[in-house]
Amino acid sequence: MAYNLLKGKRGIIFGALDENSIAWKTAERVHAEGGTFVLTNAPIAMRMGQIDVLAKNTGSQIIPADATSIEDLTNLVEKATEILGGKLDFVLHSIGMSVNVRKGKLYTDENYDFTAKGWDVSALSFHKVMQTLYKADAMNEWGSIVALTYMAAQRTFPDYNDMADNKAYLESIARSFGYFFGKEKNVRVNTISQSPTPTTAGQGVKGFDGFISYAEKMSPLGNASAQDCADYTVSLFSDLTKKVTMQNLFHDGGFSNTGVSQEVIEYFSK
Ligand SMILES: NC(=O)c1ccc[n+]([C@@H]2O[C@H](COP(=O)([O-])OP(=O)(O)OC[C@H]3O[C@@H](n4cnc5c(N)ncnc54)[C@H](O)[C@@H]3O)[C@@H](O)[C@H]2O)c1
């Protein structure tokens, strides 16, 4: 069901790779709610993904940008405001990648060049995106910026590797930049801490299948899907959440506050 919650609002959506991507589902949902946006992803993802299909279905233009490049981001923000016809009301940062995970390096055997690259892509890019928007004064008052994170920032999940550290940094950026964006431009900044979700990035984590089943059994409401996350993000982009800022918001069916569930107890009582 759509409620026209984003009618007249403009934005940028980072990170739609294929139809499983959280950003893909969010773009579809934002479109259904009347929002208009520019889609962006790393130039290499344009070749691998199917973003053209999403652009066609949502009447959006695509501007490639490596989220670690200030030059690309500056161009993106300039072009997006031109295409959309004004300043922006919402931005979704849905970007993550660990070279250590990709190359099978364990947390106790990191290659620090890989670590630095993964940090730049997954965490610092959020600062770069916001600094670019801030300097260009590209956000409308009462706009909303959201990035996606995972609970490994607070609690240890061994196979999440250096992404745990990247997410901790990302969440801190949301608080720190949220202060300045709030004070000076009335713009809010939050992170959504999402359940494990079967996407390209999610499935890259070792043991993902066992882990997502475990989370499903632990969460009183079950895991939140990518579609659920899209719904939640729309609420944060809407005018109904104007005073929510500098928060890390758990969207995980209750997993983060559950010590153990009956299902898990039964499994270990066999
Ligand atoms: N899937 C999960 O289990 C899960 C859980 C919690 C949080 N998240 C977070 O959600 C976000 C979206 O991931 P997803 O699960 O939809 O997977 P995904 O693989 O569909 O999306 C990740 C995106 O990051 C993009 N990206 C990588 N390097 C980039 C760069 N240099 N510049 C611009 N874009 C770049 C990829 O092209 C891709 O579109 C990530 O931040 C991820 O960490 C995912």
The ligand as an ORCA input file, in Angstrom:
! r2SCAN-3c Opt
* xyz 0 1
  N      22.742     -8.048      3.591
  C      22.853     -8.013      4.913
  O      22.803     -9.048      5.614
  C      23.011     -6.679      5.597
  C      22.708     -6.557      6.961
  C      22.894     -5.316      7.584
  C      23.377     -4.238      6.846
  N      23.656     -4.387      5.511
  C      24.185     -3.244      4.771
  O      23.264     -2.856      3.770
  C      23.983     -2.130      2.764
  C      23.577     -2.625      1.385
  O      24.028     -3.924      1.170
  P      23.125     -5.070      0.518
  O      22.995     -6.119      1.542
  O      21.921     -4.501     -0.106
  O      24.116     -5.680     -0.587
  P      24.445     -5.261     -2.096
  O      25.637     -6.065     -2.456
  O      23.240     -5.421     -2.944
  O      24.815     -3.705     -1.998
  C      26.103     -3.228     -1.687
  C      26.370     -2.104     -2.676
  O      27.580     -1.402     -2.400
  C      28.037     -0.931     -3.680
  N      29.419     -0.467     -3.641
  C      30.543     -1.198     -3.369
  N      31.638     -0.424     -3.522
  C      31.208      0.815     -3.887
  C      31.854      2.043     -4.176
  N      33.199      2.160     -4.138
  N      31.103      3.112     -4.521
  C      29.751      3.022     -4.579
  N      29.067      1.891     -4.300
  C      29.790      0.797     -3.960
  C      27.860     -2.194     -4.519
  O      28.015     -1.947     -5.897
  C      26.474     -2.621     -4.128
  O      25.489     -2.019     -4.932
  C      25.469     -2.282      3.105
  O      25.888     -1.162      3.844
  C      25.456     -3.513      3.986
  O      26.590     -3.594      4.829
  C      23.460     -5.573      4.877
*
